[in-house]
Structure formats: C-alpha cells, structure tokens
Amino acid sequence: MVSMNLNSFQTLVSTENRARLFFKKACWKNGPVFCTRCKSRKIYRILGKRYRCKRCKYTFTDFSGRWINRLNISQKDWLWVIKLFELDVSA
C-alpha cells in the first residue's frame, strides 16, 4: 500500500463500501475476476457479493483465500491497522 495523506485516507475509510472497493481493486488488479480454486475465468455472480465458477462450481468472494479474509475484521478496520502500522504507532 502506497503512503497517502490523511485527507485521502479519511475519504477512503468514510464508508465500509469504499474500503471494500479499495481492497477489491487491489485483489483483481491483474485483470478480471477468476476462480480462486481452479483459475477459470468462466464465473458468474450470485446473491450478495459472491461468485460461482461454472467449471468447478466453487463459490467464493473477492477475498476468499486471502489474508484479508482470515480474521473477522471489517475492511475499514483493516485499512486502519495498515495505516497505524505505516505510521509506526505501537500497540
């Protein structure tokens, strides 16, 4: 994550949806969405913010199998954790 000024950061964390879109863009920066299990690009959207692979029938989200999905922390809170780490704030 590139260092950003506090005004830009405040805008980014103003809503959960903006924070989610920031991470989603980072997750799929190399092209379109693909199945995280079989790497197929033949996917379709299903209810909510989920996808299903036509090839292997795996259901996944933008953050399945990624570090951001390991803990039950909102995307806004992840951005705060990263920002505080960047500012070298101790626990």
Phi and psi in degrees as GROMACS dihedral restraints (atoms count N, CA, C in turn):
[ dihedral_restraints ]
;  ai    aj    ak    al  type     phi  dphi    fc
    3     4     5     6     1   -79.1    20    10
    4     5     6     7     1   140.6    20    10
    6     7     8     9     1   -60.2    20    10
    7     8     9    10     1   137.1    20    10
    9    10    11    12     1  -132.9    20    10
   10    11    12    13     1   156.4    20    10
   12    13    14    15     1   -71.5    20    10
   13    14    15    16     1   163.4    20    10
   15    16    17    18     1   -67.2    20    10
   16    17    18    19     1   -30.7    20    10
   18    19    20    21     1   -65.5    20    10
   19    20    21    22     1   -44.7    20    10
   21    22    23    24     1   -64.7    20    10
   22    23    24    25     1   -40.3    20    10
   24    25    26    27     1   -64.4    20    10
   25    26    27    28     1   -43.2    20    10
   27    28    29    30     1   -60.7    20    10
   28    29    30    31     1   -40.3    20    10
   30    31    32    33     1   -63.1    20    10
   31    32    33    34     1   -41.2    20    10
   33    34    35    36     1   -64.7    20    10
   34    35    36    37     1   -38.0    20    10
   36    37    38    39     1   -95.9    20    10
   37    38    39    40     1    11.2    20    10
   39    40    41    42     1   -67.2    20    10
   40    41    42    43     1   -31.7    20    10
   42    43    44    45     1  -136.7    20    10
   43    44    45    46     1   154.8    20    10
   45    46    47    48     1   -64.7    20    10
   46    47    48    49     1   -35.9    20    10
   48    49    50    51     1   -64.8    20    10
   49    50    51    52     1   -40.5    20    10
   51    52    53    54     1   -63.9    20    10
   52    53    54    55     1   -41.5    20    10
   54    55    56    57     1   -64.6    20    10
   55    56    57    58     1   -42.6    20    10
   57    58    59    60     1   -61.7    20    10
   58    59    60    61     1   -43.3    20    10
   60    61    62    63     1   -65.7    20    10
   61    62    63    64     1   -33.7    20    10
   63    64    65    66     1   -61.6    20    10
   64    65    66    67     1   -48.9    20    10
   66    67    68    69     1   -69.4    20    10
   67    68    69    70     1   -36.5    20    10
   69    70    71    72     1   -60.7    20    10
   70    71    72    73     1   -43.8    20    10
   72    73    74    75     1   -62.2    20    10
   73    74    75    76     1   -38.6    20    10
   75    76    77    78     1   -68.7    20    10
   76    77    78    79     1   -35.1    20    10
   78    79    80    81     1   -69.7    20    10
   79    80    81    82     1   -36.6    20    10
   81    82    83    84     1  -111.2    20    10
   82    83    84    85     1    31.8    20    10
   84    85    86    87     1   -68.1    20    10
   85    86    87    88     1   -19.3    20    10
   87    88    89    90     1   -92.8    20    10
   88    89    90    91     1    11.9    20    10
   90    91    92    93     1   141.6    20    10
   91    92    93    94     1  -161.4    20    10
   93    94    95    96     1   -72.2    20    10
   94    95    96    97     1   167.4    20    10
   96    97    98    99     1   -64.9    20    10
   97    98    99   100     1   140.2    20    10
   99   100   101   102     1  -138.2    20    10
  100   101   102   103     1   162.5    20    10
  102   103   104   105     1   -65.5    20    10
  103   104   105   106     1   128.3    20    10
  105   106   107   108     1   -76.8    20    10
  106   107   108   109     1   -10.5    20    10
  108   109   110   111     1   -95.3    20    10
  109   110   111   112     1   -53.7    20    10
  111   112   113   114     1  -108.7    20    10
  112   113   114   115     1    -2.1    20    10
  114   115   116   117     1    69.9    20    10
  115   116   117   118     1    12.5    20    10
  117   118   119   120     1   -72.0    20    10
  118   119   120   121     1   145.2    20    10
  120   121   122   123     1   -95.6    20    10
  121   122   123   124     1     2.3    20    10
  123   124   125   126     1   -88.7    20    10
  124   125   126   127     1    85.5    20    10
  126   127   128   129     1  -128.4    20    10
  127   128   129   130     1   164.0    20    10
  129   130   131   132     1  -142.2    20    10
  130   131   132   133     1   155.6    20    10
  132   133   134   135     1   -80.7    20    10
  133   134   135   136     1   143.6    20    10
  135   136   137   138     1  -124.7    20    10
  136   137   138   139     1  -175.6    20    10
  138   139   140   141     1   -48.5    20    10
  139   140   141   142     1   141.0    20    10
  141   142   143   144     1    77.2    20    10
  142   143   144   145     1  -148.5    20    10
  144   145   146   147     1  -105.9    20    10
  145   146   147   148     1    45.7    20    10
  147   148   149   150     1  -117.2    20    10
  148   149   150   151     1   161.1    20    10
  150   151   152   153     1  -126.5    20    10
  151   152   153   154     1   160.1    20    10
  153   154   155   156     1  -134.9    20    10
  154   155   156   157     1   136.9    20    10
  156   157   158   159     1   -82.3    20    10
  157   158   159   160     1   131.6    20    10
  159   160   161   162     1   -71.4    20    10
  160   161   162   163     1   -27.5    20    10
  162   163   164   165     1   -80.6    20    10
  163   164   165   166     1   -52.3    20    10
  165   166   167   168     1  -110.2    20    10
  166   167   168   169     1    -0.9    20    10
  168   169   170   171     1    66.2    20    10
  169   170   171   172     1    17.5    20    10
  171   172   173   174     1   -74.1    20    10
  172   173   174   175     1   133.7    20    10
  174   175   176   177     1  -101.0    20    10
  175   176   177   178     1   130.5    20    10
  177   178   179   180     1  -149.6    20    10
  178   179   180   181     1   167.9    20    10
  180   181   182   183     1  -116.0    20    10
  181   182   183   184     1  -179.7    20    10
  183   184   185   186     1   -61.6    20    10
  184   185   186   187     1   -25.2    20    10
  186   187   188   189     1  -111.0    20    10
  187   188   189   190     1     8.9    20    10
  189   190   191   192     1   -61.8    20    10
  190   191   192   193     1   131.8    20    10
  192   193   194   195     1    73.8    20    10
  193   194   195   196     1    15.0    20    10
  195   196   197   198     1  -116.5    20    10
  196   197   198   199     1   161.0    20    10
  198   199   200   201     1   -59.8    20    10
  199   200   201   202     1   -32.3    20    10
  201   202   203   204     1   -67.8    20    10
  202   203   204   205     1   -19.6    20    10
  204   205   206   207     1   -96.7    20    10
  205   206   207   208     1     0.4    20    10
  207   208   209   210     1   -71.1    20    10
  208   209   210   211     1   -36.4    20    10
  210   211   212   213     1  -114.6    20    10
  211   212   213   214     1   159.2    20    10
  213   214   215   216     1   -87.1    20    10
  214   215   216   217     1    66.5    20    10
  216   217   218   219     1  -121.9    20    10
  217   218   219   220     1   136.6    20    10
  219   220   221   222     1   -67.5    20    10
  220   221   222   223     1   160.7    20    10
  222   223   224   225     1   -64.5    20    10
  223   224   225   226     1   -35.0    20    10
  225   226   227   228     1   -61.0    20    10
  226   227   228   229     1   -43.6    20    10
  228   229   230   231     1   -66.6    20    10
  229   230   231   232     1   -36.5    20    10
  231   232   233   234     1   -60.2    20    10
  232   233   234   235     1   -43.2    20    10
  234   235   236   237     1   -62.2    20    10
  235   236   237   238     1   -39.3    20    10
  237   238   239   240     1   -65.0    20    10
  238   239   240   241     1   -41.7    20    10
  240   241   242   243     1   -60.6    20    10
  241   242   243   244     1   -45.7    20    10
  243   244   245   246     1   -64.4    20    10
  244   245   246   247     1   -42.8    20    10
  246   247   248   249     1   -64.5    20    10
  247   248   249   250     1   -43.8    20    10
  249   250   251   252     1   -65.3    20    10
  250   251   252   253     1   -35.8    20    10
  252   253   254   255     1   -63.7    20    10
  253   254   255   256     1   -44.1    20    10
  255   256   257   258     1   -60.3    20    10
  256   257   258   259     1   -39.0    20    10
  258   259   260   261     1   -79.8    20    10
  259   260   261   262     1    -1.3    20    10
  261   262   263   264     1    60.4    20    10
  262   263   264   265     1    42.7    20    10
  264   265   266   267     1   -86.3    20    10
  265   266   267   268     1   128.7    20    10
  267   268   269   270     1   -79.7    20    10
  268   269   270   271     1   160.5    20    10
